[in-house]
Amino acid sequence: MLASRATFLSSFHTSIALRTGRNRILIRPARLTFRPNLSSRHSISGDSKVRHSRKLISRRTMSNSANQSSVVGSIFPEQGQDVELLNFVNDGYGGVIVEMKVPMNPTAFASSLRASISSWRKKGIRGVWIKMPINLANLIQPAVEQGFWYHHAEQNYLMLAYWIPDTKHTLPLNASHRIGVGAFVINDNREVLVVQERVGKLRGIGMWKFVTGVLDPGEYIHDGAIREVKEETGVETEFLEVLAFRQSHMTFFDKSDIFFICMLRPLSFDIKIQESEIEAARWMPIEEFTSQPFVEKHQLLKYMVDISMAKIGRGYTGLTPVRISSAFTDRLSHIYVNIGDLNQNNQDGSGSNSCCEDKSKM
């Protein structure tokens, strides 16, 4: 039984609240019939009260980690109505990540997003990330209207970002560089592996060049160089060293570019070109390659040749990949070092003796 001074807080068609002393009981959605009697008390069906109470308790106790939908069981009051908050995980830097997975009505999503931001603001959350899959693109506009901006996009999702405090945001920017490789492959006859491109700026001008390409996501420099040579020419190789790298800006869609010049040793010699991208490939004497007019005019190619020739003459040392572990993750990574000088330094007693594994063990 409920106290006689029942306070009706919202319409019958959304939710109602009854107050008993200090306790506020939400019952939603339901119709109540108030029946005054001699004792000035009101009543509601016992079955209905139990059913709605259990439903409310269940929603309040749902775990974020257990909920696979885009909303959580937490209920937040907004403009007189109770709105379910969006599911999230902490990003480790004082922010949250919302990964949308199931369709939502855009209006309901906007309400949940507003309520979630209000809740996060009270908790001192700063940055908000929303990973929006391409099949939920209809929810992008409601997020942008609430102040979210595009951070980056991949093939199947858009990442949106938002900064809650009234200060300049400190969220990391999108990736700024594209990583490319150029492969200097030379055999024991002082012949270099060169190609002519079927597509691109160098198409149709008769110029021979080294194999070049762009790294795939999650690919190491040495793996990418080996892959590009195999794809374009069919030649198997062993990676030796990074000889140098070039950095440039405002290249591909205004992004910056880092281009690694790599030296590789051939393990096979038969050529089978990638016909979709390569017009021709061959083994060319190094002197013939360097005598091309374009090589003499193009500083990057000239440096590539000069550095590679210095390496052949054993007057230049590049960087070799060494596998290393981390204190922060179980994943291994690679550091590129001058192994010869570093090992010599360790043998002299001034190093840590922790380096270095031989490149053949990569």
PLY file of the C-alpha trace (Angstrom):
ply
format ascii 1.0
element vertex 362
property float x
property float y
property float z
element edge 361
property int vertex1
property int vertex2
end_header
0.00 0.00 0.00
1.22 3.51 -0.84
0.97 6.69 1.17
-2.00 8.94 0.55
0.01 11.91 -0.72
0.95 10.43 -4.07
2.68 12.81 -6.42
2.09 12.35 -10.11
5.29 13.39 -11.98
4.73 12.51 -15.62
2.10 11.37 -18.10
0.39 8.00 -17.91
1.88 7.10 -21.27
5.56 7.40 -20.25
6.26 6.81 -16.58
4.92 7.71 -13.15
6.52 8.21 -9.79
4.97 7.73 -6.39
6.57 8.95 -3.21
6.38 7.07 0.09
8.14 9.08 2.74
11.71 9.53 1.45
11.55 6.78 -1.17
10.69 7.41 -4.83
9.36 4.40 -6.73
9.42 4.52 -10.55
6.87 2.44 -12.41
7.14 2.51 -16.21
5.27 2.32 -18.49
1.94 1.69 -16.72
-1.47 3.15 -16.08
-2.56 3.75 -12.50
-6.10 3.95 -11.29
-6.47 6.02 -8.13
-9.34 4.82 -5.99
-9.96 7.00 -2.97
-11.41 5.17 0.02
-12.34 5.97 3.58
-8.76 5.67 4.76
-7.55 8.20 2.12
-5.15 5.61 0.62
-4.49 4.67 -2.98
-3.65 1.21 -4.24
-2.25 -0.46 -7.31
-2.37 -4.07 -8.36
0.09 -6.13 -6.34
1.14 -8.17 -9.39
1.75 -5.03 -11.44
3.82 -3.44 -8.66
6.03 -6.50 -8.26
6.47 -6.89 -12.01
7.53 -3.27 -12.56
9.75 -3.21 -9.47
11.64 -6.28 -10.65
12.03 -4.74 -14.10
13.49 -1.56 -12.62
15.91 -3.39 -10.32
17.06 -5.56 -13.21
17.81 -2.50 -15.35
19.72 -0.75 -12.58
21.95 -3.73 -11.86
22.95 -4.67 -15.41
26.72 -4.76 -15.90
28.35 -2.70 -18.64
30.65 -5.59 -19.54
27.82 -8.08 -19.80
25.56 -5.90 -21.92
26.17 -6.50 -25.63
23.82 -3.76 -26.85
24.65 -0.07 -27.35
22.89 1.02 -24.15
23.39 0.09 -20.53
20.91 -0.45 -17.78
21.74 2.81 -16.01
18.87 5.28 -16.15
19.49 9.02 -16.24
16.75 11.64 -15.82
16.59 14.10 -18.73
13.86 16.73 -19.12
11.47 14.87 -16.86
12.00 11.49 -18.52
14.36 8.61 -17.79
16.89 7.85 -20.55
19.15 4.82 -20.80
22.88 5.60 -21.00
25.21 4.40 -23.74
27.49 1.46 -23.11
31.20 2.35 -22.81
34.65 1.29 -21.67
37.40 3.47 -20.21
40.18 4.47 -22.62
42.89 4.55 -19.93
43.43 8.31 -20.22
40.44 9.78 -18.43
38.08 9.24 -21.34
35.56 6.70 -22.58
35.03 4.68 -25.76
31.55 3.92 -27.07
31.40 1.20 -29.70
28.01 1.21 -31.42
26.90 -2.26 -32.46
23.13 -2.41 -32.87
20.69 -0.09 -34.69
19.00 2.70 -32.73
16.40 5.26 -33.55
18.34 8.51 -34.21
16.13 10.47 -31.82
16.57 7.89 -29.05
20.31 7.82 -29.72
20.52 11.61 -29.44
18.72 11.49 -26.08
20.96 8.70 -24.77
24.05 10.57 -25.96
23.02 13.82 -24.25
22.27 11.97 -21.03
25.54 10.03 -21.21
27.57 13.22 -21.69
25.84 14.76 -18.66
26.65 11.68 -16.60
30.29 11.60 -17.78
30.70 15.30 -17.06
29.66 14.74 -13.43
32.22 11.93 -13.19
35.07 14.07 -14.52
35.36 12.25 -17.84
37.17 14.34 -20.47
37.36 12.74 -23.89
34.66 10.69 -25.62
35.24 8.38 -28.59
32.39 6.86 -30.62
33.26 4.06 -33.03
30.44 4.14 -35.56
30.20 1.20 -38.01
29.25 2.01 -41.55
25.88 0.25 -41.22
24.88 2.77 -38.49
25.78 5.85 -40.54
22.34 7.31 -39.82
23.54 8.02 -36.25
26.45 10.21 -37.36
24.39 13.38 -37.81
22.87 13.32 -34.28
26.40 12.97 -32.85
27.79 15.82 -34.97
24.87 18.03 -33.93
25.95 17.53 -30.31
29.49 18.67 -31.00
31.32 15.51 -32.10
33.87 15.79 -34.90
35.39 13.31 -37.34
38.68 11.91 -36.03
39.46 9.24 -38.62
37.80 6.68 -40.83
38.63 3.15 -41.91
36.99 0.91 -44.46
34.13 -0.15 -42.17
33.82 2.50 -39.46
34.07 6.20 -38.59
35.65 7.35 -35.31
34.01 10.41 -33.76
35.52 12.44 -30.93
34.26 14.91 -28.32
35.88 16.91 -25.52
33.71 17.55 -22.44
35.66 20.20 -20.43
35.55 23.85 -21.48
39.25 23.75 -22.35
41.34 23.04 -25.43
41.22 19.32 -26.09
44.30 17.13 -25.67
43.06 14.14 -27.66
45.70 12.61 -29.96
45.36 13.57 -33.61
44.79 11.11 -36.40
47.80 9.26 -37.84
49.86 11.83 -39.74
52.28 9.74 -41.84
52.19 7.11 -44.53
55.11 4.63 -44.49
56.80 3.58 -47.72
59.77 1.38 -48.62
62.25 1.27 -51.47
64.14 -2.00 -52.04
67.77 -2.01 -53.21
68.34 -5.65 -54.25
71.78 -6.46 -55.64
73.26 -9.83 -56.60
76.87 -11.06 -56.61
77.32 -9.84 -60.21
76.70 -6.22 -59.11
73.33 -6.25 -60.83
70.36 -4.50 -59.24
66.73 -5.56 -59.51
64.79 -2.81 -61.30
61.27 -2.35 -62.68
59.29 -0.12 -65.03
55.85 0.91 -63.77
52.63 0.27 -65.67
50.72 2.87 -63.61
51.66 6.10 -61.85
53.76 9.16 -62.65
56.64 7.15 -64.12
54.47 5.17 -66.53
55.58 5.20 -70.14
58.80 7.24 -69.79
61.16 4.25 -70.06
62.71 4.77 -66.64
64.03 1.85 -64.59
63.63 2.17 -60.80
63.92 0.20 -57.59
60.90 -1.67 -56.26
58.85 0.64 -54.03
55.60 0.36 -52.12
53.56 1.23 -49.03
53.36 -0.83 -45.85
50.16 -2.65 -45.00
48.53 -1.97 -41.60
50.44 -3.79 -38.85
53.36 -4.62 -41.14
57.03 -4.14 -40.17
59.42 -2.29 -42.47
61.53 -5.35 -43.26
58.49 -7.54 -43.90
56.98 -4.90 -46.19
60.17 -4.61 -48.26
60.37 -8.38 -48.74
56.67 -8.55 -49.68
56.86 -5.72 -52.21
59.82 -7.31 -54.03
58.02 -10.66 -54.13
54.75 -9.14 -55.37
56.24 -6.97 -58.12
59.01 -9.27 -59.41
58.50 -12.76 -57.96
62.03 -12.69 -56.49
62.57 -14.08 -52.98
64.87 -11.96 -50.79
66.51 -11.70 -47.38
66.31 -8.35 -45.61
69.68 -6.87 -44.62
69.42 -3.27 -43.43
67.59 0.02 -43.47
70.11 2.28 -45.18
68.36 5.64 -44.76
64.93 7.27 -44.71
63.34 10.39 -46.15
60.53 12.46 -44.62
58.27 14.70 -46.68
55.01 16.57 -46.08
51.77 17.32 -47.94
51.94 14.22 -50.13
49.10 11.69 -50.23
45.82 13.52 -49.35
47.90 16.16 -47.52
49.48 13.55 -45.24
53.19 13.34 -44.48
55.35 10.50 -45.77
58.31 8.53 -44.41
60.17 6.50 -47.03
62.69 3.85 -45.89
65.52 2.84 -48.22
66.23 -0.84 -47.60
68.92 -3.25 -48.77
68.02 -6.87 -49.49
69.91 -9.96 -50.70
68.27 -12.06 -53.44
67.51 -15.68 -52.66
66.12 -16.40 -56.13
66.72 -14.83 -59.53
63.88 -15.76 -61.88
61.53 -12.83 -62.50
57.75 -13.01 -62.77
56.23 -9.54 -62.89
53.00 -8.31 -61.29
51.25 -7.47 -64.55
48.63 -5.20 -62.96
51.31 -2.73 -61.80
54.62 -3.57 -63.48
55.43 -3.18 -67.19
58.84 -4.89 -67.04
61.54 -6.04 -64.61
65.15 -7.10 -65.03
68.58 -7.45 -63.45
70.61 -4.39 -64.52
74.31 -3.63 -64.01
74.61 -0.96 -61.33
76.62 1.30 -63.66
73.88 1.21 -66.29
71.27 2.07 -63.68
73.19 5.07 -62.37
73.76 6.44 -65.86
70.05 7.06 -66.45
69.42 10.82 -66.89
66.49 10.74 -64.47
68.65 9.22 -61.73
71.20 12.00 -62.11
68.48 14.68 -61.83
66.45 13.16 -58.99
68.21 13.70 -55.67
66.43 10.91 -53.81
67.48 8.31 -56.38
71.00 9.70 -56.46
71.28 9.41 -52.68
69.84 5.89 -52.82
72.53 4.89 -55.31
75.35 6.64 -53.43
74.37 5.08 -50.09
73.92 1.65 -51.63
77.32 1.82 -53.33
78.90 2.91 -50.05
77.32 -0.10 -48.41
78.72 -2.41 -51.09
82.18 -0.90 -50.50
81.75 -1.59 -46.76
82.10 2.09 -45.98
78.54 2.50 -44.71
76.54 0.78 -41.98
72.76 0.73 -41.89
70.20 -0.34 -39.31
69.16 -3.94 -38.72
65.82 -4.97 -37.12
66.07 -6.55 -33.67
63.06 -8.10 -31.96
62.34 -6.63 -28.50
59.77 -7.15 -25.73
57.88 -4.53 -23.73
56.98 -4.02 -20.08
53.52 -2.78 -21.12
52.29 -5.49 -23.51
52.88 -9.11 -24.48
53.31 -8.10 -28.13
56.82 -8.00 -29.54
58.14 -5.13 -31.66
61.34 -4.25 -33.53
64.05 -1.68 -32.99
66.36 -0.85 -35.89
69.98 -0.49 -34.76
73.57 -0.51 -35.95
74.26 -3.98 -34.59
77.95 -4.08 -35.47
78.91 -0.97 -33.53
76.51 -1.80 -30.70
77.89 -5.31 -30.22
81.42 -3.96 -30.38
80.50 -1.46 -27.68
79.14 -4.29 -25.51
82.26 -6.39 -26.03
84.37 -3.46 -24.88
82.51 -3.59 -21.57
80.68 -0.28 -21.83
77.31 -1.69 -22.97
74.48 -3.55 -21.30
75.20 -6.91 -22.98
71.49 -7.21 -23.76
71.96 -6.90 -27.54
71.74 -8.16 -30.03
70.17 -11.12 -31.79
71.49 -11.92 -35.23
69.27 -10.84 -38.15
69.04 -14.43 -39.31
66.91 -15.15 -36.23
64.27 -12.55 -37.04
0 1
1 2
2 3
3 4
4 5
5 6
6 7
7 8
8 9
9 10
10 11
11 12
12 13
13 14
14 15
15 16
16 17
17 18
18 19
19 20
20 21
21 22
22 23
23 24
24 25
25 26
26 27
27 28
28 29
29 30
30 31
31 32
32 33
33 34
34 35
35 36
36 37
37 38
38 39
39 40
40 41
41 42
42 43
43 44
44 45
45 46
46 47
47 48
48 49
49 50
50 51
51 52
52 53
53 54
54 55
55 56
56 57
57 58
58 59
59 60
60 61
61 62
62 63
63 64
64 65
65 66
66 67
67 68
68 69
69 70
70 71
71 72
72 73
73 74
74 75
75 76
76 77
77 78
78 79
79 80
80 81
81 82
82 83
83 84
84 85
85 86
86 87
87 88
88 89
89 90
90 91
91 92
92 93
93 94
94 95
95 96
96 97
97 98
98 99
99 100
100 101
101 102
102 103
103 104
104 105
105 106
106 107
107 108
108 109
109 110
110 111
111 112
112 113
113 114
114 115
115 116
116 117
117 118
118 119
119 120
120 121
121 122
122 123
123 124
124 125
125 126
126 127
127 128
128 129
129 130
130 131
131 132
132 133
133 134
134 135
135 136
136 137
137 138
138 139
139 140
140 141
141 142
142 143
143 144
144 145
145 146
146 147
147 148
148 149
149 150
150 151
151 152
152 153
153 154
154 155
155 156
156 157
157 158
158 159
159 160
160 161
161 162
162 163
163 164
164 165
165 166
166 167
167 168
168 169
169 170
170 171
171 172
172 173
173 174
174 175
175 176
176 177
177 178
178 179
179 180
180 181
181 182
182 183
183 184
184 185
185 186
186 187
187 188
188 189
189 190
190 191
191 192
192 193
193 194
194 195
195 196
196 197
197 198
198 199
199 200
200 201
201 202
202 203
203 204
204 205
205 206
206 207
207 208
208 209
209 210
210 211
211 212
212 213
213 214
214 215
215 216
216 217
217 218
218 219
219 220
220 221
221 222
222 223
223 224
224 225
225 226
226 227
227 228
228 229
229 230
230 231
231 232
232 233
233 234
234 235
235 236
236 237
237 238
238 239
239 240
240 241
241 242
242 243
243 244
244 245
245 246
246 247
247 248
248 249
249 250
250 251
251 252
252 253
253 254
254 255
255 256
256 257
257 258
258 259
259 260
260 261
261 262
262 263
263 264
264 265
265 266
266 267
267 268
268 269
269 270
270 271
271 272
272 273
273 274
274 275
275 276
276 277
277 278
278 279
279 280
280 281
281 282
282 283
283 284
284 285
285 286
286 287
287 288
288 289
289 290
290 291
291 292
292 293
293 294
294 295
295 296
296 297
297 298
298 299
299 300
300 301
301 302
302 303
303 304
304 305
305 306
306 307
307 308
308 309
309 310
310 311
311 312
312 313
313 314
314 315
315 316
316 317
317 318
318 319
319 320
320 321
321 322
322 323
323 324
324 325
325 326
326 327
327 328
328 329
329 330
330 331
331 332
332 333
333 334
334 335
335 336
336 337
337 338
338 339
339 340
340 341
341 342
342 343
343 344
344 345
345 346
346 347
347 348
348 349
349 350
350 351
351 352
352 353
353 354
354 355
355 356
356 357
357 358
358 359
359 360
360 361
